[in-house]
Amino acid sequence: MNGVPASILSGRPRRALLATALAALVSLVAAAPGATAAQFRPAPWATINACDPPQAPGSVGVRVSVPNRANAAQWMRIRIQFFDGTRGAWSLVRRGGDAGFVRLSDGGGRVFGGTTFTFSPPTAGNQVKLRGIVTVEWRRGRRVVSKAQILTHANHRSTVDPLFAVSQATCVIAR
């Protein structure tokens, strides 16, 4: 029984195996060449924070969180997509679904931005499913130094911040 840890032979093989695997993983991460803090920087995210509210029928709001990247200016572009059931694919809303690029800050920290789009609600008995697609850019002057494209997703709800009372991946507007 050479090379077999005594703990595996005891009554706790799962715990020993888990501990061995965890130790190996930690040593791989610590020894990984080129593993820098930049690889583990926070990612931007986006969520649907308003979906066809009674006070604004047919509207969908998208909220975006953009972290700092080497103190570069933070820009975002929010577009809306709809689910085309006949094609089984997402397509861009061509009219009224593009906010264009907006400068959020000169850099230096995490910033939030967003916009609300308003569409004519579907006819009775129909529905439309929408989501946001966000392009985030970090710029120095006119040069883009980093870029990300993200889709809206859920789980950013907050009981403290009224702008995050809702957090959904998609918005279904039905009549």
JOSUL-V779594 format. One line per field, one symbol per residue. ss: DSSP state (H for helix, E for strand, L for the rest). Layout:
BEGIN
ss = ???
END
This chain:
BEGIN
ss = LLLLLHHHHLLLHHHHHHHHHHHHHHHHHHHLLLLLHHHHLLLLEEEEEEELLHHHLLEEEEEEEELLLLLLEEEEEEEEEEEELLLLEEEELLLLLEEEEEEEELLLLLEEEEEEEELLLLLLLLEEEEEEEEEEEEEELLEEEEEEEEELLLLLLLLLLHHHLLLELLEEEEL
END
